[in-house]
């Protein structure tokens, strides 16, 4: 027979279900990830595409029901996420072209998927970006902001955000970096605190990269900032302090999509079964603009550092030296234009088991880089906006589920295990549900 149990459903923040307009400003608006995401969302609005890969759209939130039994509720039903029809897009790029032309240039989507949303894509165009070839050596900037100091450029970004809000009549904005990987930088004196950073911008300190200017401007405009590349950006003391001071959401870094996503699944398996590891060789070929950028040693080092950090954290080499004390971990990325956005990753894993006998695992992942990244962008935008409306400022560790190099606070080690990250994400979403002041009861029929 049928019985009913009641579930607590979050209904509103400030009395609504995220119904006001949300602005999404993307740095690298004309890139492959951005155009794939936007074209996909426009198709979803026309009910011509399924949001595969999006936890926000297809996922379910587990929790304990009123009768003490475990149950789930669709994430979008449980939380007041921004409505898809209420999202307005904009952003910056270093090339002046419509998103329709940029989508076709990226060569990720087939024409049959572009044509139904071509009119909307053709109406979207970026504003000039902040770019310096010293930080991305393999690209040429054509459509750029001009200013004598980095502080002036940062103020121009702030003005862009304010203008977008007025022009598009949006209530809230999220800024997300989907642009190219900058060269490797380490924290310096300019990153130590807010005063030093502001002085550094005025003095054109070389340790302050363009991505940091976008983050600084967004935070000052009370706008969440998400870093989808491995750049040193929001993970600096000054920017963390600024975000904490203004209670603005920040998260990063480097979207976790292909090869590294597999590592965060396979490495926990080795640890769970106490299997040893002697080596992990990872090789990638890709031919999109990201591959071209990473062909520069400076940008590659930034990416390599992000990808190499995963195993050390997951396997906890200090606690298990007999199993993981001498791992040879190698990562290589090769620019191969014929492959385009269709990346191929090869992994050779040398492990050992009982009595030290060696074994191997071979993985060949033929993935589509932007197809995997698009739903990550979508979820991050919706969850960052939700967190900001819920009053959660500063570093959002729970969004580490989506990043190769997740941020952590309070001296904690960042979590890399994909399923532990998912549990943390679920826990925070349940916390946000409980935080909401307005709730309603949803009746769910179940089989007795």
C-alpha positions in Angstrom: 0.0 0.0 0.0 1.0 3.7 -0.3 2.1 5.8 2.6 3.2 9.4 2.7 6.0 11.1 4.5 6.8 14.8 4.7 10.2 16.3 3.6 11.4 19.7 4.4 11.9 21.7 1.2 13.8 25.0 1.2 11.6 27.5 -0.6 13.1 30.9 -0.4 15.8 33.3 0.4 14.3 36.7 1.1 10.9 35.3 0.3 11.4 33.9 -3.2 12.8 30.9 -5.1 15.7 32.5 -6.7 13.3 34.1 -9.2 15.1 37.4 -9.8 17.5 37.7 -12.7 21.0 36.4 -12.2 23.9 37.8 -14.3 26.7 35.4 -15.2 29.9 37.3 -16.3 32.5 35.0 -17.8 36.2 35.9 -18.2 37.0 34.3 -21.6 33.5 34.6 -22.9 34.4 33.5 -26.4 36.3 30.4 -25.3 35.4 26.8 -25.9 34.2 26.1 -22.4 32.1 29.3 -22.2 30.4 29.0 -25.6 29.7 25.3 -25.0 28.1 26.1 -21.6 26.0 29.0 -22.9 24.8 27.3 -26.1 23.9 24.3 -23.9 21.9 26.3 -21.4 20.1 28.1 -24.2 19.2 24.7 -25.6 18.0 23.6 -22.2 15.6 26.6 -22.1 14.1 25.3 -25.4 13.9 21.8 -23.9 16.2 20.6 -26.6 19.0 19.5 -24.4 19.4 17.5 -21.2 21.7 18.9 -18.6 23.9 15.8 -18.4 26.7 16.1 -15.9 24.9 18.8 -13.7 24.3 17.8 -10.1 22.3 20.9 -9.7 19.8 19.9 -12.4 19.8 16.1 -12.3 21.2 15.3 -8.8 19.4 14.3 -5.6 20.1 15.5 -2.1 20.2 12.7 0.5 18.9 13.2 4.0 16.9 11.6 6.7 13.2 11.9 6.4 10.8 12.8 9.2 10.3 9.1 10.0 14.0 8.5 10.4 14.5 6.7 7.1 17.0 7.7 4.4 15.5 9.5 1.4 16.4 11.9 -1.3 15.0 15.1 -2.9 16.0 16.5 -6.2 18.5 19.3 -5.7 16.5 21.8 -7.7 13.4 21.0 -5.7 15.2 21.2 -2.4 16.9 24.6 -2.9 16.0 28.0 -4.3 18.5 27.9 -7.2 18.3 30.6 -9.9 15.8 29.8 -12.6 17.3 29.0 -16.0 15.1 31.5 -17.7 16.3 34.3 -15.4 20.0 34.0 -16.3 21.7 36.8 -18.4 25.1 36.3 -19.9 28.0 38.7 -20.4 31.7 38.9 -19.9 35.1 39.7 -21.2 37.4 38.5 -24.0 40.4 39.5 -25.9 38.7 38.9 -29.3 35.8 41.0 -30.5 33.3 38.5 -32.1 29.8 37.3 -31.5 29.3 34.2 -29.5 27.8 32.6 -32.6 31.1 33.0 -34.4 33.1 32.0 -31.4 31.0 28.8 -30.9 31.6 27.8 -34.5 35.3 28.6 -34.2 35.6 26.4 -31.0 34.3 23.5 -33.0 32.9 21.6 -30.0 29.2 21.5 -31.0 27.7 20.4 -34.2 25.8 22.8 -36.4 22.5 21.0 -35.6 23.0 22.0 -32.0 24.1 25.6 -32.8 21.4 26.5 -35.3 18.4 26.4 -32.9 20.1 29.0 -30.6 22.1 30.9 -33.3 20.0 34.0 -32.9 20.6 34.3 -29.2 24.3 33.5 -29.6 24.6 36.2 -32.3 23.3 38.8 -29.9 26.0 38.1 -27.3 29.3 39.9 -27.5 32.1 40.5 -24.9 33.5 43.7 -23.6 37.3 44.3 -23.9 39.4 42.1 -21.5 42.4 42.8 -19.4 45.3 40.9 -20.9 49.1 40.9 -20.7 51.2 38.6 -22.9 53.7 38.2 -20.1 51.1 36.0 -18.3 49.8 34.0 -21.3 52.7 34.0 -23.8 51.1 31.9 -26.6 48.1 34.2 -27.2 47.8 37.6 -28.8 45.4 40.1 -27.3 43.4 42.1 -29.9 40.5 43.6 -27.9 41.9 45.1 -24.7 41.3 47.6 -22.0 43.9 50.4 -21.6 45.2 51.9 -18.4 48.4 53.2 -17.0 48.2 51.0 -13.9 46.7 47.7 -12.9 44.6 49.6 -10.4 43.0 51.5 -13.2 42.3 48.3 -15.1 40.7 46.8 -12.0 38.4 49.8 -11.6 37.4 49.4 -15.3 36.3 45.9 -14.5 34.3 47.1 -11.6 32.5 49.6 -13.9 31.8 46.8 -16.4 30.0 44.8 -13.6 28.0 47.8 -12.5 27.0 48.7 -16.1 26.0 45.1 -16.8 23.7 45.1 -13.7 22.0 48.3 -14.9 21.8 47.4 -18.6 20.4 43.9 -18.0 18.4 44.8 -14.9 19.9 41.9 -12.9 19.7 41.6 -9.2 22.8 39.5 -8.7 26.0 38.6 -10.5 28.5 35.8 -10.4 31.9 36.1 -12.1 33.7 33.0 -13.3 37.2 32.7 -14.9 37.0 30.4 -17.9 40.0 32.0 -19.6 43.4 30.6 -20.4 46.0 29.3 -17.9 48.4 32.0 -16.8 52.1 31.4 -16.2 53.2 29.9 -12.9 53.4 32.5 -10.0 54.2 32.1 -6.3 52.8 34.3 -3.6 54.9 37.4 -2.9 54.9 40.5 -0.7 52.1 42.0 -2.8 49.8 39.2 -1.9 50.3 39.3 1.8 47.5 41.7 2.7 44.9 44.1 1.3 47.0 47.2 1.7 50.0 45.5 0.0 47.9 44.3 -2.9 46.3 47.7 -3.5 49.8 49.3 -3.5 51.0 46.6 -5.9 48.2 47.3 -8.3 49.1 51.0 -8.3 52.8 50.2 -8.8 52.1 47.5 -11.6 53.7 44.8 -9.5 54.5 41.9 -11.9 53.3 39.3 -9.3 49.7 40.6 -9.8 48.2 38.8 -12.8 45.1 39.8 -14.8 43.0 37.1 -13.1 43.7 38.7 -9.8 42.3 42.0 -11.0 39.1 40.4 -12.0 38.8 38.7 -8.6 39.5 41.9 -6.7 37.0 43.9 -8.8 34.3 41.2 -8.3 34.7 41.0 -4.6 34.5 44.8 -4.2 31.3 44.7 -6.2 30.0 42.0 -3.7 30.0 39.4 -6.5 31.2 35.8 -6.1 34.3 34.9 -8.0 35.2 31.4 -9.2 38.5 30.4 -10.6 38.3 27.7 -13.3 42.0 27.7 -14.2 45.1 26.7 -12.1 46.3 30.3 -11.9 47.4 31.7 -8.6 44.3 34.0 -8.1 41.9 33.7 -5.2 44.3 31.5 -3.2 46.3 34.4 -2.0 46.1 35.9 1.5 45.1 39.3 0.3 42.2 38.1 -1.8 41.0 35.7 0.9 41.1 38.5 3.4 39.2 40.8 1.1 36.5 38.2 0.4 36.2 37.5 4.1 36.0 41.2 5.0 33.2 41.8 2.4 31.6 38.4 3.0 31.8 37.5 -0.6 32.0 33.9 -2.0 35.2 32.7 -3.6 36.2 29.3 -4.7 38.8 27.6 -6.9 40.8 26.3 -8.6 41.1 24.5 -11.9 38.0 22.7 -13.1 38.2 19.0 -12.4 37.0 17.3 -15.6 39.0 14.5 -17.3 42.2 12.8 -16.3 42.4 14.3 -12.8 38.7 13.4 -12.1 39.7 9.7 -12.8 42.7 10.1 -10.4 40.4 11.2 -7.6 38.3 8.1 -8.1 41.1 5.5 -8.6 43.6 6.7 -6.0 41.0 6.4 -3.1 40.4 2.9 -4.3 44.1 2.0 -3.9 44.1 3.7 -0.4 40.9 2.0 0.7 42.3 -1.5 -0.2 45.8 -0.7 1.1 47.4 -1.4 -2.3 50.8 0.0 -2.9 51.8 2.4 -5.7 55.2 2.9 -7.3 54.4 5.1 -10.3 51.6 6.9 -12.2 52.4 8.3 -15.7 49.8 10.6 -17.2 49.9 11.9 -20.8 47.5 14.1 -22.6 47.0 15.3 -26.2 44.7 18.1 -27.1 44.5 20.6 -29.9 42.2 23.5 -28.7 43.4 26.9 -27.6 44.0 25.5 -24.1 46.5 23.1 -25.6 48.2 25.9 -27.5 48.5 28.0 -24.3 49.8 25.0 -22.3 52.5 24.5 -25.0 54.3 27.3 -23.2 56.5 26.0 -20.3 55.3 28.8 -18.0 51.6 28.0 -18.4 52.3 24.3 -18.4 54.1 24.5 -15.0 50.9 26.1 -13.5 48.8 23.2 -14.8 51.4 20.6 -13.9 51.5 21.8 -10.3 47.7 21.5 -10.1 47.6 18.0 -11.5 50.5 16.7 -9.5 49.1 17.7 -6.1 46.3 15.2 -6.2 48.0 11.9 -5.3 50.1 13.3 -2.4 46.9 14.5 -0.6 44.8 11.5 -1.3 47.3 8.8 -0.5 48.8 10.6 2.6 52.3 9.5 1.8 53.7 10.4 5.3 51.3 8.0 7.1 51.8 5.1 4.7 55.5 5.3 3.6 55.7 1.6 2.9 52.9 1.9 0.3 53.3 5.4 -1.1 56.7 6.7 0.1 58.4 6.6 -3.3 55.9 7.3 -6.1 57.1 8.4 -9.5 54.3 10.8 -10.6 54.7 12.3 -14.1 52.3 14.5 -16.1 52.7 15.5 -19.7 50.5 17.6 -22.0 51.1 17.7 -25.8 49.6 20.3 -28.2 48.2 18.3 -31.1 46.0 20.5 -33.3 44.2 17.7 -35.3 42.5 16.6 -32.0 40.8 19.9 -31.3 38.7 19.9 -28.2 38.6 16.1 -28.0 41.3 15.4 -25.5 42.8 12.0 -25.0 44.4 11.0 -21.8 46.6 8.0 -21.2 47.4 6.7 -17.7 49.8 4.0 -16.8 49.5 3.0 -13.1 52.2 0.7 -11.5 50.9 -0.7 -8.3 51.8 -3.7 -6.1 49.9 -6.1 -3.8 50.4 -9.0 -1.4 54.1 -9.7 -0.9 55.0 -6.8 -3.2 54.0 -8.5 -6.4 53.6 -5.8 -9.2 50.4 -5.1 -11.2 49.4 -2.5 -13.7 46.3 -0.5 -14.6 46.0 1.1 -18.1 43.4 3.9 -18.7 42.7 5.5 -22.0 40.1 8.3 -21.6 38.9 9.9 -24.9 37.0 12.8 -23.5 35.6 16.1 -24.7 37.1 18.8 -22.6 34.4 21.5 -22.9 31.5 19.0 -22.7 32.8 17.9 -19.3 33.5 21.4 -18.2 30.2 23.0 -19.1 28.1 21.4 -16.4 30.8 22.2 -13.9 30.5 25.9 -14.8 26.7 25.7 -14.5 26.8 24.0 -11.1 29.4 26.4 -9.7 27.4 29.5 -10.9 24.2 28.3 -9.3 25.8 27.1 -6.0 28.0 30.2 -5.6 24.9 32.4 -6.1 23.0 30.3 -3.6 25.8 30.5 -1.1 26.1 34.3 -1.5 22.3 34.7 -0.9 22.6 32.5 2.2 25.3 34.8 3.6 28.2 32.4 3.2 31.2 34.5 2.5 34.9 33.7 2.0 36.4 30.5 0.8 33.8 27.8 0.0 35.7 24.5 0.7 32.5 22.5 -0.1 32.8 23.5 -3.8 36.1 21.6 -4.0 34.1 18.8 -5.6 34.5 20.7 -8.9 38.2 21.6 -8.7 41.6 19.9 -9.2 43.2 22.1 -6.6 40.5 22.8 -4.1 41.0 25.6 -1.5 41.0 24.9 2.2 41.0 27.2 5.3 42.2 27.0 8.9 45.3 25.0 8.1 43.2 22.1 6.9 44.5 19.9 4.1 42.3 20.1 1.0 40.1 17.1 0.3 40.7 15.5 -3.1 38.7 12.2 -2.9 35.8 12.8 -5.3 33.2 10.9 -3.1 34.4 12.6 0.1 34.0 15.9 -1.7 30.5 15.0 -2.9 29.6 14.2 0.7 30.9 17.6 1.8 28.9 19.2 -1.0 25.7 17.4 0.1 26.3 18.4 3.8 26.6 22.1 2.9 23.5 22.0 0.7 21.6 20.5 3.6 23.0 23.1 5.9 21.7 25.8 3.5 18.3 24.2 3.5 18.2 24.4 7.3 19.4 28.0 7.2 16.5 29.1 5.1 13.8 30.8 7.2 10.9 29.8 5.0 10.1 26.2 4.4 7.2 24.2 3.0 6.2 20.6 3.3 6.5 18.3 0.2 4.5 15.2 0.3 6.3 12.3 -1.3 4.5 9.0 -1.9 6.5 5.9 -1.2 5.8 2.2 -1.3 5.2 0.8 2.2 
